[in-house]
Amino acid sequence: MTTRSDPSPPAGASAPRFGPKRLLLLGLSLLATALFLALGIWQVERRAWKLDLIARVEARLAAAPVPAPGRAEWPKLSRDADEYRRVTATGRFLPDRAVRTMAVTEKGAGSWLLVPLVTASGDTILINRGFVPSDWQGSAGDGEGSVTVTGLLRLPEPGGGFLRSNDPAHDRWYSRDVAAIAAARNLGPVAPYFIDADASGNGPSQPVGGLTVVVFHNNHLIYALTWFGLALLSGYAVYRLVREPGVG
């Protein structure tokens, strides 16, 4: 006669507090809690950085214009330290080397008119003279002689924009890629930035300057609260798994 073994635990033996499934859930919950906390802290740090950046840019926008950086300063320029500085540059335009890049502004769709400016020291700087509509037929700078431009220093926008790449071979430009434009127009060494001209040069049949939009999206607090909320939920899951008895 065969006998069957009884799978039930011996009398008085307690069930294991943490089975394999519960241990797996506990590990995943702990990992999620740590990850969400790290992401929340990162967003807090990003918010502090963004607020500092906004304060610095606002100070630059309110400051008096300074001479545009010369050749000796070019290697030191950075987006955080220099973009949106108010600068001036004096020289003569090269209207035959002008480039139009695609633009969508408060005045509708059209182009930015970028014209090289050669300074007295021989530096070449691309000047975004402003917005022109698609059918614009005005002057890119002929007969103006020496001019002084005041505006905002901007760093290049390489590659393209509007989900399209720049096409120098067909003279189609979707971003203000200084190096690519310089190569396409045979300008030689140029400043590693361009200047968005302000509205001081605006006039009839002229490009419309002063349309630079300076906006910094700062949603980091919302993101931080979201991550910390998820950390709280996953932390509560850890609490439940540790405190409540069960086998799994």
Residue, then its C-alpha position, 0 to 999 in steps of 0.5 A: m500500500t502506498t502512502r501520500s506525503d502531506p504537503s502542509p507544514p508541520a503543526g506549529a510551523s509558521a509560513p515564510r514571511f517573504g516568498p519569492k514573488r513578494l521579494l521580487l515585488l519588494g525589490l522592484s518597489l524599492l528600486a522604483t522609489a529610489l529612481f523616482l526620488a533621484l529624478g525628483i532631486w534632479q528636477v529640483e537641481r534643474r529648476a535652480w539652474k534654470l532660474d539662475l539662467i533666466a536671471r542672468v539673461e534678464a540682466r543681459l537684456a537690460a544692460a547697455p550694449v557692448p562691442a561684439p566679441g572680437r576674434a580673440e574672444w571667439p574661443k571663449l564664448s558659451r551659450d550659458a555665459d554669452e547668449y542674448r548679450r546686447v552687442t554692437a558692431t560697425g562695418r559694411f554689409l556684403p549684400d551679395r552674400a546674403v542668405r534667407t533662413m526660414a522663419v515663423t514670427e508674429k508677423g507670419a511666415g517668411s524668412w530671416l535675412l542674414v547679411p555678412l558684416v565686415t568690421a574695420s578689424g577684418d572680422t566677419i559677423l553674420i547679422n540677422r537684419g530681421f524678418v522679411p515676407s516671402d515676396w520681399q524684394g527690398s535691399a539687403g544692404d546696398g549703398e549703406g556704407s558703414v553701418t552700426v548694428t545693435g542687437l542680441l548675440r546668438l549662438p549658431e543653430p547647426g543642422g536645420g530646423f522645422l524637421r528639415s535639414n539645411d540644403p546648402a546645395h539648393d540654398r535652402w536654409y531652415s536654421r541659422d547655421v553660421a559655419a554652413i552659411a559661411a562655407a556656402r557663401n565663401l566667407g572664410p573665417v567668421a565669428p562663431y555667432f550671429i547678431d539678431a538686430d534690434a528694431s532701431g534699423n526698422g524702416p519702410s521696405q526694410p527687414v523687421g528687426g527686434l523680433t527675437v523671442v526670449v522664452f525659457h520654459n520652466n516646468h521643472l517644479i511640476y516635474a519634480l512634484t510628479w516624480f516625488g509623488l510617484a516616489l511616495l506611492s512606490g514607498y507606500a507599496v514597500y511599506r505594505l509589502v513589509r508590514e502585511p503578512g503574506v506568502g508569494 
